[in-house]
Amino acid sequence: MDNIYIEYAFEVASKQPAIEILIAELGERNFESFVENEAGLLAYIQKKDWTENILDGVFILGSPEFSISYSFKEVAQTNWNEEWEKHFNPIQVEDKVSIRAPFHENPNLEYDIVIEPKMSFGTGHHETTFMMIQHLINIDVKGKKVLDMGCGTGVLAIFAEMKGANPIDAIDIDNWCYVNALENVERNSCENITVLEGDASLLINKSYDIIIANINRNILINDMNVYINCINDEGVLLLSGFYKEDIPIIDAEVSKYGMTLDHVIDRNNWVALKYVK
């Protein structure tokens, strides 16, 4: 039987940065996926995780700086494909990497990633995924052991394999993301990616040369010691999922463990940080 979800349709008068802020706040309330459309944003949460006051305390909805209205309704999981197919356009990163659905034409760039995101996060459209791709373009991952933590669709793990990383672990706590990542790994004929369902507890006694963690700020801070304890000497840590103003908080936590901030990419107030050990 399909899971029942609640779909919120937000009408956003001035889209950016309102949509990014709204996504970040909803993500902290167990909303699982987001589809941008002409009116603003569609956001989805499992009915079992939903309450009528789920939006109480969402700062941006009460902010005089933004004009946002919304409605909500129940939807079945099987309705989602139609929704994202309407709005999921192919993207290109630095004329090197294309991220597209199977029904899009191949632009024949150096790297071509084909995904069906369904309800999983990580199509490349969101700034954080886009910037992580930018970091990985400029990092030599060949033969490196990589972790994609909070993998969503698996797009970053897939790109790492395309660049020669081996082996790769892709982990997400959400079952839907886990299943979707498995599908996308197979779709891209990847052979070196192990997809796992769970949290940082799966990292005990593991070690990696590169760790990618595109997760919200609070989870990153909570699990930072686990991530860094898994990084080999001269290893790399890529972090995103937070805003430019969060850099001092993140940097203070990472610096405690002897890693150095090496490079910052920012995009519409979102940032992706590269640390070296």
Disulfide bonds with the S-S distance in Angstrom:
none
